[in-house]
Amino acid sequence: VRRKREMANFVLRQPGILYETIEAMYQWVNGISVERRKAELFRKYGLLLSGEERERMEAICRCLQQVQDLCAEQPEDPALPYFFGKWETESQWQNICLAKLMVFSFLDIRVTDFQASLDQTLAAAEARFAKPYLLTEVNSGGMSFRTPAEGEEVPSLITQLEQLALGEQYCWRIYKLLQDYPKALAELATLLEPLARRIAPVLAELAPLVEKSYEDWSAYFAEHSISDLLENVTNQTVSEDAMDVYINISLMAVGDIMYTYDTEGEKPYRQLYLGVLLSRNFQMNRLQATEDSVCGLLRVISDRSKFELLRRIGDRSSYCQALSREMGLTTATISRHMALLLDAGLVRARREDNRIYYDLERETLAELFATAQRILLSE
């Protein structure tokens, strides 16, 4: 009897220059400073760092600031906001732009050289678009596709885009992208290549400072699964399987975490991006016992539709399409509401049978109301 193969986790020890260049350009175009990212990280996880950890973090941020300074020297180009301008969504934690969707959907993070990574991305995209597909999701990790089942009707691309939780202008950009992906990628590469050449040496200087992160995460994943990590810091539960996971310690992403789900298994592995300042000790902490945090969460659930969603999934787990039918709202609207509730830590998500099921985060809600009671009714 053959034993089921267990998955392995591999921490990559070199930055992917294409990925880092896109992150750097995205931050510069949208006015996101290194200091701001660092401050957001502290607010998000509430970790008190040791003196040694803080010193290393500050040294890393000084190098990352050099990268942002190089971005600021880029000549102005009207294509920059088109490709890198942040898409406005209800979720403040979704960092989406057209360039990220174009590349992250097909990127192999094991390929670190800039040009080789571009070539691989184009080849993967062309292989995907050479056969029928259904576009099922768009998020910070890119676009998710699946191959239609035998005999399954494939709606027009416009119809598929209408089902996504995106504004009309963003759907139009995706539509144009998918009509001629090679041309769009070539235009993007022209913008990225000069900056990639300039930031590669700066990122190489970070190697000694990042070595500790490589060692810490290698030790962590020797004993823990990806599911353990995601449940700890993002409120998402991922089903275990036998697929290997490659982990990229992202420099410019700073404190972001992004996991790619290849639900069809078209790649023989999964990919996880961890910001260089993340620690295995960080925990999701949306509620920090302050009046601002309590008011923010109460504001979320004061919306009638979101309140009704919480009530329904309090009775049983459910997914967006089913909730859409029950409540008479579009799937896109339900998806937007759920993204906001997930970001707030009020629900938990898990993937099962190519669907995302949501459950009520009872402990967080109980803590929210208990904290509000202490603040409002304290003697």
VOSE-188191 format. One record per residue: residue in one letter; x, y, z of N, C-alpha, C in turn. Coordinates in pm, whole numbers, padded with zeros to 5 digits, always signed. Example, Ala and Ser with C-alpha at 12.3 -4.5 7.8 and 13.67 -1.06 7.14 Angstrom:
! VOSE-188191
a+01319-00569+00780+01230-00450+00780+01320-00330+00780s+01285-00225+00708+01367-00106+00714+01290+00003+00787
! end
This chain:
! VOSE-188191
v+00085-00119+00000+00000+00000+00000+00088+00124+00000r+00067+00212-00097+00146+00335-00104+00090+00439-00008r+00179+00499+00069+00138+00604+00161+00114+00733+00084k+00015+00811+00131-00012+00940+00071+00107+01033+00093r+00152+01098-00012+00266+01187-00003+00231+01309+00079e+00316+01345+00175+00295+01465+00254+00360+01584+00184m+00296+01700+00198+00351+01818+00132+00476+01865+00205a+00560+01936+00132+00681+01995+00189+00676+02145+00169n+00738+02220+00261+00745+02364+00252+00889+02406+00226f+00909+02494+00128+01043+02537+00092+01052+02689+00101v+01139+02737+00189+01161+02880+00201+01269+02921+00102l+01231+03007+00007+01324+03053-00096+01415+03161-00037r+01542+03161-00077+01641+03248-00013+01694+03357-00106q+01621+03384-00212+01656+03494-00301+01530+03570-00339p+01536+03703-00344+01417+03778-00383+01390+03765-00533g+01262+03761-00569+01223+03763-00709+01219+03907-00757i+01307+03944-00848+01321+04084-00885+01196+04138-00953l+01129+04059-01035+01006+04106-01099+00900+04138-00994y+00882+04047-00902+00783+04067-00795+00817+04191-00713e+00943+04205-00672+00983+04317-00587+00969+04450-00660t+01000+04452-00789+00989+04576-00866+00844+04621-00877i+00753+04527-00897+00611+04562-00903+00564+04616-00769e+00603+04552-00660+00564+04601-00527+00620+04740-00502a+00746+04763-00540+00808+04894-00518+00736+05002-00597m+00705+04975-00722+00637+05072-00806+00495+05098-00755y+00427+04995-00711+00291+05009-00658+00291+05103-00538q+00387+05084-00448+00392+05168-00328+00423+05313-00364w+00515+05334-00458+00552+05469-00495+00435+05543-00562v+00371+05478-00658+00260+05542-00730+00147+05579-00635n+00125+05497-00532+00013+05519-00440+00053+05592-00312g+00176+05642-00307+00219+05720-00192+00225+05643-00063i+00261+05515-00070+00269+05430+00049+00415+05424+00094s+00445+05484+00207+00583+05490+00254+00620+05365+00334v+00749+05340+00345+00798+05229+00426+00755+05248+00571e+00766+05370+00621+00727+05398+00759+00579+05369+00782r+00498+05403+00684+00355+05375+00697+00330+05225+00702r+00398+05150+00617+00379+05004+00618+00421+04945+00752k+00531+04996+00806+00578+04946+00935+00478+04978+01045a+00424+05101+01043+00326+05140+01144+00200+05055+01133e+00155+05027+01011+00037+04943+00991+00058+04803+01048l+00180+04755+01033+00212+04621+01083+00196+04616+01235f+00246+04717+01304+00232+04720+01449+00086+04728+01490r+00009+04810+01420-00133+04822+01454-00207+04692+01429k-00169+04623+01322-00241+04502+01282-00215+04386+01377y-00092+04374+01425-00057+04256+01505-00024+04288+01649g+00005+04415+01681+00025+04452+01820+00139+04380+01888l+00246+04351+01818+00359+04278+01878+00460+04377+01934l+00502+04355+02056+00610+04434+02115+00742+04368+02081l+00824+04436+02005+00950+04379+01958+01060+04399+02061s+01154+04306+02065+01273+04324+02148+01361+04431+02085g+01457+04480+02162+01547+04581+02110+01624+04534+01988e+01668+04410+01991+01742+04354+01877+01654+04342+01754e+01530+04297+01774+01438+04284+01661+01405+04421+01602r+01386+04519+01688+01355+04653+01639+01471+04712+01560e+01593+04689+01607+01711+04741+01537+01724+04679+01399r+01701+04549+01390+01709+04482+01260+01599+04532+01167m+01480+04552+01221+01369+04602+01142+01399+04742+01088e+01456+04827+01171+01489+04962+01127+01593+04959+01016a+01693+04869+01027+01796+04859+00924+01738+04812+00792i+01645+04718+00797+01578+04670+00676+01499+04785+00613c+01428+04860+00695+01346+04968+00642+01431+05078+00579r+01551+05100+00630+01638+05200+00568+01677+05158+00426c+01704+05029+00407+01735+04980+00272+01614+04990+00181l+01498+04957+00233+01376+04964+00153+01344+05108+00115q+01379+05201+00202+01359+05341+00169+01446+05382+00050q+01567+05324+00040+01652+05351-00076+01583+05308-00206v+01513+05196-00201+01440+05149-00318+01330+05249-00354q+01258+05297-00254+01153+05395-00282+01211+05524-00338d+01330+05562-00292+01395+05682-00346+01427+05664-00494l+01468+05543-00531+01496+05515-00672+01368+05521-00755c+01258+05476-00698+01129+05485-00768+01094+05631-00796a+01122+05717-00699+01088+05858-00713+01167+05926-00825e+01278+05865-00867+01360+05921-00975+01311+05877-01112q+01209+05792-01116+01155+05746-01243+01089+05863-01318p+01106+05873-01449+01039+05979-01525+00887+05959-01521e+00815+06068-01524+00669+06060-01522+00619+05994-01650d+00517+05912-01635+00459+05841-01750+00312+05817-01719p+00221+05857-01808+00077+05837-01782+00038+05691-01767a+00124+05601-01812+00093+05458-01798+00111+05409-01655l+00189+05482-01575+00217+05437-01438+00090+05427-01353p+00008+05532-01345-00115+05517-01266-00212+05416-01325y-00209+05397-01456-00297+05298-01518-00261+05157-01471f-00133+05125-01472-00090+04991-01434-00080+04972-01282f-00042+05077-01209-00008+05060-01067-00101+05131-00970g-00194+05214-01019-00288+05280-00929-00372+05179-00854k-00386+05198-00723-00461+05103-00641-00609+05106-00677w-00667+04988-00689-00810+04976-00716-00887+04995-00586e-00988+05080-00591-01067+05108-00472-01169+04997-00451t-01157+04929-00338-01253+04825-00299-01296+04853-00156e-01400+04782-00110-01444+04800+00028-01340+04752+00126s-01255+04662+00084-01156+04603+00173-01027+04685+00169q-00993+04748+00281-00872+04830+00284-00746+04745+00282w-00759+04614+00304-00641+04527+00303-00616+04462+00167q-00702+04490+00069-00681+04436-00065-00596+04534-00145n-00473+04494-00175-00383+04580-00250-00379+04537-00396i-00481+04578-00472-00496+04534-00610-00461+04648-00705c-00386+04614-00809-00367+04704-00922-00355+04616-01047l-00362+04676-01164-00362+04598-01287-00231+04521-01304a-00117+04583-01272+00012+04516-01287+00019+04390-01202k-00032+04397-01080-00029+04280-00992-00116+04168-01048l-00234+04203-01097-00320+04100-01154-00253+04034-01275m-00190+04114-01359-00126+04062-01479-00018+03961-01447v+00065+03993-01349+00185+03912-01322+00161+03807-01216f+00101+03845-01102+00089+03752-00991+00001+03632-01025s-00091+03649-01123-00178+03538-01162-00100+03421-01221f+00018+03450-01277+00092+03346-01350+00238+03332-01305l+00278+03412-01207+00417+03417-01165+00461+03288-01095d+00581+03243-01127+00646+03132-01056+00755+03194-00969i+00734+03197-00837+00827+03268-00749+00961+03196-00734r+00971+03076-00789+01101+03008-00786+01198+03067-00887v+01144+03143-00985+01228+03207-01086+01258+03349-01038t+01385+03378-01009+01419+03506-00947+01473+03609-01047d+01534+03568-01157+01587+03661-01256+01472+03738-01323f+01490+03866-01344+01383+03952-01396+01334+03906-01532q+01423+03893-01631+01379+03858-01766+01327+03715-01771a+01394+03624-01702+01346+03485-01701+01207+03477-01639s+01182+03559-01538+01052+03561-01473+00944+03615-01567l+00978+03720-01643+00884+03772-01742+00850+03667-01847d+00953+03597-01897+00932+03494-01999+00843+03382-01945q+00867+03341-01822+00788+03234-01761+00643+03278-01744t+00624+03402-01699+00489+03454-01678+00410+03457-01808l+00473+03502-01915+00405+03506-02045+00370+03366-02092a+00462+03271-02078+00436+03134-02121+00320+03073-02042a+00316+03097-01912+00208+03043-01829+00073+03104-01867a+00072+03233-01895-00053+03299-01935-00103+03247-02069e-00012+03233-02163-00054+03184-02295-00107+03042-02288a-00047+02960-02201-00097+02823-02183-00237+02825-02123r-00262+02917-02031-00394+02927-01968-00499+02971-02070f-00467+03071-02150-00565+03127-02243-00580+03046-02372a-00499+02943-02388-00509+02860-02508-00628+02764-02501k-00693+02755-02387-00808+02665-02372-00920+02741-02301p-01043+02692-02306-01154+02761-02241-01129+02780-02091y-01178+02890-02037-01157+02916-01895-01275+02992-01837l-01287+02983-01706-01383+03063-01631-01304+03144-01529l-01323+03275-01529-01258+03364-01433-01346+03368-01309t-01295+03317-01197-01379+03297-01080-01355+03397-00968e-01236+03458-00963-01206+03544-00849-01092+03639-00884v-01095+03756-00822-00987+03854-00834-00955+03906-00695n-00827+03896-00656-00786+03948-00526-00638+03987-00532s-00579+04014-00417-00440+04057-00414-00344+03956-00475g-00384+03830-00475-00298+03725-00531-00311+03709-00680g-00400+03785-00744-00416+03775-00888-00554+03727-00926m-00565+03679-01049-00691+03626-01101-00691+03474-01086s-00806+03420-01047-00822+03275-01034-00908+03224-01149f-00861+03120-01215-00933+03061-01327-00961+02915-01298r-01060+02862-01368-01079+02717-01369-01122+02674-01509t-01095+02550-01541-01135+02494-01670-01279+02444-01659p-01367+02479-01750-01507+02434-01742-01515+02281-01746a-01613+02230-01676-01639+02086-01681-01692+02049-01820e-01681+01923-01854-01729+01877-01985-01877+01909-01999g-01912+01977-02105-02052+02013-02130-02098+02139-02059e-02013+02197-01975-02052+02318-01901-02049+02439-01995e-02153+02519-01988-02159+02639-02071-02062+02744-02019v-01991+02807-02111-01896+02913-02074-01958+03048-02108p-01993+03127-02008-02051+03260-02036-01949+03350-02106s-01997+03456-02167-01906+03552-02227-01818+03612-02118l-01704+03665-02159-01612+03725-02063-01679+03841-01990i-01760+03918-02061-01829+04030-01998-01922+03980-01887t-01993+03873-01914-02082+03815-01812-02003+03766-01693q-01889+03702-01718-01804+03655-01607-01756+03773-01522l-01715+03881-01586-01664+03996-01514-01774+04062-01430e-01896+04058-01478-02008+04119-01404-02034+04048-01272q-01987+03925-01259-02008+03849-01136-01902+03878-01030l-01799+03951-01067-01690+03981-00974-01723+04103-00889a-01666+04105-00770-01689+04218-00678-01596+04333-00712l-01614+04390-00832-01527+04497-00880-01610+04607-00945g-01556+04728-00944-01621+04838-01012-01615+04820-01163e-01703+04890-01233-01713+04875-01378-01582+04911-01448q-01514+05017-01400-01390+05059-01466-01281+04953-01453y-01281+04878-01342-01180+04775-01325-01212+04652-01409c-01340+04621-01420-01380+04509-01508-01338+04538-01653w-01352+04664-01694-01314+04701-01830-01164+04685-01851r-01085+04718-01751-00940+04702-01764-00902+04554-01777i-00967+04469-01699-00940+04325-01711-00982+04275-01847y-01096+04323-01895-01144+04281-02027-01041+04314-02134k-00991+04437-02133-00890+04476-02233-00762+04395-02217l-00724+04369-02093-00603+04289-02068-00615+04151-02130l-00728+04086-02108-00745+03949-02155-00765+03939-02305q-00793+04051-02370-00804+04049-02516-00668+04039-02583d-00564+04094-02519-00428+04089-02577-00327+04094-02464y-00315+03984-02392-00226+03979-02276-00079+04003-02315p-00026+03941-02420+00116+03963-02454+00149+04111-02476k+00061+04184-02543+00087+04325-02567+00090+04403-02437a-00006+04376-02348-00011+04447-02220+00112+04416-02136l+00156+04290-02136+00274+04254-02056+00399+04321-02112a+00409+04332-02244+00524+04400-02304+00527+04547-02264e+00411+04612-02260+00405+04752-02217+00448+04766-02071l+00402+04674-01989+00439+04677-01848+00589+04654-01830a+00645+04560-01903+00788+04530-01892+00874+04650-01927t+00829+04729-02024+00902+04849-02063+00911+04948-01947l+00805+04957-01866+00805+05044-01749+00893+04989-01637l+00896+04858-01622+00962+04796-01508+01112+04777-01526e+01156+04750-01646+01294+04706-01668+01400+04805-01618p+01388+04937-01644+01490+05029-01593+01499+05029-01440l+01384+05025-01373+01385+05025-01227+01440+04894-01173a+01406+04783-01237+01455+04652-01191+01607+04648-01189r+01670+04705-01292+01816+04708-01297+01875+04787-01181r+01807+04894-01141+01862+04982-01039+01838+04931-00897i+01726+04862-00874+01698+04819-00737+01760+04684-00702a+01797+04604-00802+01853+04471-00775+01975+04478-00683p+02072+04570-00706+02188+04576-00615+02149+04617-00473v+02050+04704-00458+02007+04746-00324+01944+04629-00249l+01861+04553-00317+01800+04436-00255+01904+04332-00216a+02010+04320-00298+02117+04225-00267+02187+04262-00136e+02195+04392-00105+02259+04437+00018+02180+04394+00142l+02054+04362+00123+01969+04321+00236+01994+04177+00280a+02066+04099+00200+02082+03955+00227+02123+03924+00370p+02227+03990+00427+02266+03956+00565+02156+03985+00667l+02078+04092+00645+01972+04126+00739+01854+04030+00730v+01831+03977+00611+01715+03890+00589+01747+03745+00625e+01871+03712+00643+01910+03574+00673+01836+03519+00795k+01818+03605+00897+01746+03559+01017+01602+03522+00984s+01539+03599+00896+01402+03566+00856+01398+03432+00785y+01495+03407+00696+01501+03279+00627+01512+03164+00728e+01600+03180+00826+01622+03074+00924+01498+03054+01012d+01439+03165+01058+01322+03155+01147+01205+03087+01077w+01179+03126+00951+01066+03067+00881+01094+02923+00839s+01217+02891+00809+01251+02752+00778+01226+02664+00900a+01263+02713+01018+01239+02638+01141+01089+02626+01169y+01016+02734+01144+00872+02731+01169+00803+02629+01081f+00832+02631+00951+00763+02542+00859+00812+02398+00866a+00920+02376+00938+00961+02238+00964+00866+02170+01063e+00793+02252+01140+00704+02198+01243+00557+02235+01222h+00530+02334+01138+00393+02383+01120+00355+02383+00973s+00224+02386+00951+00173+02389+00814+00137+02532+00773i+00112+02549+00645+00064+02677+00595-00070+02711+00659s-00152+02610+00679-00282+02631+00742-00267+02689+00882d-00169+02640+00957-00145+02694+01092-00117+02843+01086l-00030+02882+00992+00007+03023+00981-00111+03109+00940l-00183+03069+00835-00293+03150+00785-00404+03164+00888e-00430+03058+00962-00534+03065+01064-00493+03161+01175n-00364+03167+01202-00313+03251+01310-00318+03398+01276v-00288+03433+01150-00272+03576+01117-00377+03631+01021t-00459+03546+00959-00555+03599+00861-00699+03553+00882n-00725+03464+00979-00860+03413+01000-00909+03325+00885q-00817+03268+00807-00856+03179+00698-00806+03038+00725t-00889+02943+00695-00853+02803+00711-00833+02741+00573v-00720+02677+00553-00687+02616+00424-00680+02465+00442s-00748+02392+00356-00744+02246+00362-00604+02196+00327e-00556+02101+00403-00426+02043+00375-00434+01949+00255d-00327+01945+00177-00320+01849+00067-00173+01812+00049a-00144+01740-00058-00008+01690-00078+00077+01781-00166m+00029+01901-00193+00104+01991-00279+00213+02063-00200d+00332+02070-00259+00441+02145-00198+00408+02294-00198v+00467+02368-00104+00447+02512-00094+00583+02579-00097y+00598+02677-00187+00720+02757-00194+00691+02892-00130i+00777+02930-00036+00756+03050+00044+00858+03155+00006n+00808+03271-00037+00893+03383-00074+00892+03486+00037i+01010+03520+00091+01019+03627+00189+01028+03758+00111s+00917+03825+00099+00908+03944+00016+00963+04065+00090l+01052+04138+00025+01116+04253+00087+01025+04375+00081m+00980+04413-00037+00900+04534-00051+00758+04519+00004a+00708+04398+00017+00574+04379+00072+00570+04409+00221v+00684+04410+00287+00704+04451+00426+00626+04363+00523g+00495+04387+00537+00417+04311+00634+00297+04241+00576d+00290+04230+00444+00177+04164+00380+00196+04013+00379i+00085+03943+00366+00088+03798+00350-00010+03763+00238m+00033+03677+00148-00051+03642+00033-00029+03496-00002y-00138+03423-00013-00133+03280-00044-00211+03256-00172t-00151+03186-00267-00219+03159-00393-00281+03021-00390y-00409+03016-00426-00483+02890-00430-00495+02844-00574d-00429+02736-00606-00447+02679-00740-00541+02560-00724t-00671+02587-00721-00768+02485-00684-00775+02371-00784e-00734+02396-00908-00739+02290-01007-00610+02209-01013g-00509+02255-00943-00383+02183-00945-00309+02192-01076e-00330+02302-01153-00257+02316-01278-00108+02338-01254k-00074+02393-01139+00065+02395-01094+00081+02283-00992p+00197+02219-00990+00217+02111-00893+00261+02163-00756y+00235+02289-00726+00276+02349-00600+00190+02472-00573r+00199+02523-00451+00133+02647-00415+00240+02749-00378q+00199+02877-00368+00294+02983-00341+00245+03069-00224l+00338+03104-00137+00308+03189-00022+00408+03303-00018y+00357+03425-00006+00441+03543+00005+00431+03597+00148l+00545+03613+00214+00549+03666+00350+00632+03793+00353g+00575+03902+00402+00651+04025+00416+00769+04006+00508v+00880+04071+00477+01005+04048+00549+00997+04086+00697l+00905+04173+00734+00894+04214+00874+00796+04129+00953l+00732+04033+00889+00641+03945+00962+00718+03850+01053s+00656+03814+01161+00715+03721+01256+00619+03606+01282r+00674+03492+01315+00590+03376+01348+00506+03402+01473n+00541+03502+01550+00469+03531+01674+00353+03628+01654f+00340+03682+01533+00230+03777+01509+00098+03703+01510q-00003+03769+01563-00138+03713+01564-00236+03819+01519m-00342+03772+01454-00445+03866+01410-00504+03935+01532n-00511+04067+01528-00561+04141+01643-00633+04267+01596r-00754+04248+01544-00830+04363+01496-00884+04445+01615l-00921+04375+01724-00981+04441+01840-00873+04465+01943q-00839+04589+01967-00730+04620+02058-00778+04697+02180a-00905+04681+02218-00960+04737+02340-00951+04890+02344t-00952+04953+02228-00954+05099+02223-01089+05143+02171e-01127+05267+02201-01256+05316+02154-01261+05320+02002d-01150+05356+01937-01147+05361+01791-01172+05224+01730s-01105+05119+01784-01122+04985+01728-01263+04933+01751v-01319+04960+01869-01456+04916+01898-01555+04987+01807c-01539+05119+01792-01630+05194+01703-01619+05145+01559g-01498+05113+01516-01479+05065+01379-01553+04935+01354l-01546+04842+01448-01614+04715+01429-01766+04730+01443l-01810+04814+01535-01954+04837+01547-02010+04902+01421r-01929+04987+01359-01971+05052+01234-01990+04948+01123v-01903+04847+01122-01914+04742+01021-02046+04667+01035i-02079+04626+01156-02198+04542+01173-02325+04624+01183s-02316+04758+01187-02438+04840+01191-02510+04839+01057d-02440+04804+00950-02504+04791+00819-02600+04672+00822r-02723+04693+00778-02828+04589+00790-02791+04461+00716s-02735+04473+00596-02703+04354+00517-02590+04274+00583k-02489+04344+00632-02378+04274+00698-02426+04206+00827f-02512+04275+00900-02567+04217+01022-02644+04089+00989e-02721+04094+00881-02799+03976+00841-02707+03862+00799l-02597+03895+00732-02501+03790+00695-02444+03722+00818l-02409+03801+00919-02356+03743+01043-02460+03652+01109r-02585+03696+01108-02690+03615+01168-02706+03481+01096r-02703+03487+00964-02724+03364+00886-02609+03264+00903i-02484+03312+00897-02374+03218+00911-02352+03180+01058g-02419+03250+01149-02417+03206+01288-02494+03077+01306d-02593+03055+01218-02672+02931+01224-02599+02815+01156r-02530+02846+01042-02463+02739+00968-02362+02803+00871s-02260+02728+00836-02164+02776+00736-02234+02796+00603s-02186+02894+00525-02246+02916+00394-02144+02982+00303y-02181+02996+00175-02093+03057+00075-02171+03164-00001c-02099+03245-00078-02158+03366-00135-02278+03339-00225q-02268+03239-00313-02378+03215-00406-02506+03177-00332a-02493+03092-00229-02612+03051-00153-02671+03169-00078l-02587+03249-00016-02635+03367+00056-02699+03468-00039s-02646+03477-00160-02703+03566-00260-02847+03526-00292r-02869+03398-00312-03005+03349-00342-03099+03374-00224e-03050+03350-00102-03135+03364+00016-03174+03509+00044m-03081+03601+00021-03102+03740+00061-03145+03830-00054g-03144+03777-00177-03185+03858-00290-03087+03967-00327l-02959+03949-00294-02853+04042-00329-02762+03976-00432t-02690+04056-00508-02599+03998-00607-02484+03927-00538t-02426+03830-00607-02309+03761-00553-02195+03858-00529a-02180+03956-00619-02074+04055-00603-02092+04134-00474t-02216+04172-00442-02242+04246-00319-02211+04162-00196i-02254+04036-00197-02225+03947-00085-02074+03930-00068s-02005+03915-00179-01860+03898-00175-01792+04020-00113r-01836+04139-00151-01779+04262-00093-01804+04269+00057h-01927+04237+00098-01959+04238+00240-01872+04138+00317m-01856+04019+00262-01779+03916+00331-01631+03953+00340a-01580+04019+00236-01440+04062+00240-01418+04159+00355l-01514+04249+00375-01502+04348+00482-01515+04281+00620l-01608+04186+00632-01626+04114+00759-01504+04029+00791l-01443+03971+00688-01323+03892+00709-01208+03981+00755d-01192+04094+00688-01088+04189+00727-01105+04235+00871a-01230+04249+00913-01259+04295+01048-01240+04185+01152g-01217+04061+01106-01199+03950+01199-01327+03896+01257l-01442+03930+01194-01571+03888+01246-01619+03756+01187v-01555+03711+01079-01587+03581+01020-01457+03506+00991r-01471+03379+00971-01358+03293+00935-01389+03228+00801a-01289+03218+00714-01309+03162+00580-01234+03031+00565r-01292+02939+00489-01224+02813+00457-01264+02772+00316r-01171+02712+00245-01197+02666+00108-01232+02518+00110e-01339+02487+00037-01385+02349+00030-01462+02330-00100d-01426+02229-00178-01495+02199-00304-01501+02321-00396n-01387+02392-00409-01376+02509-00497-01468+02624-00456r-01511+02624-00329-01592+02733-00277-01528+02785-00148i-01560+02909-00116-01516+02968+00011-01635+02971+00106y-01626+02894+00213-01731+02891+00314-01695+02986+00429y-01797+03049+00486-01775+03145+00594-01845+03097+00722d-01776+03117+00834-01830+03086+00966-01819+03210+01054l-01909+03221+01150-01907+03332+01244-01788+03317+01339e-01716+03426+01362-01605+03427+01458-01663+03468+01593r-01714+03369+01666-01792+03396+01787-01710+03461+01897e-01585+03419+01914-01503+03474+02021-01477+03623+02000t-01452+03663+01874-01427+03804+01846-01550+03888+01873l-01668+03837+01833-01792+03911+01858-01819+03923+02008a-01797+03814+02081-01818+03817+02226-01724+03918+02291e-01598+03921+02244-01501+04015+02300-01538+04159+02263l-01588+04179+02142-01629+04313+02100-01736+04369+02192f-01841+04288+02216-01951+04339+02298-01910+04353+02444a-01824+04264+02491-01776+04276+02629-01691+04402+02646t-01609+04432+02545-01525+04552+02551-01611+04678+02545a-01711+04678+02455-01802+04792+02447-01874+04814+02580q-01913+04705+02644-01982+04716+02773-01890+04776+02880r-01764+04731+02881-01669+04784+02980-01648+04935+02959i-01636+04975+02831-01611+05116+02801-01732+05203+02834l-01852+05157+02795-01970+05239+02808-02032+05235+02949l-02018+05123+03018-02083+05107+03145-01988+05105+03264s-01863+05144+03239-01766+05145+03349-01805+05251+03451e-01785+05219+03575-01824+05312+03682-01709+05408+03712
! end
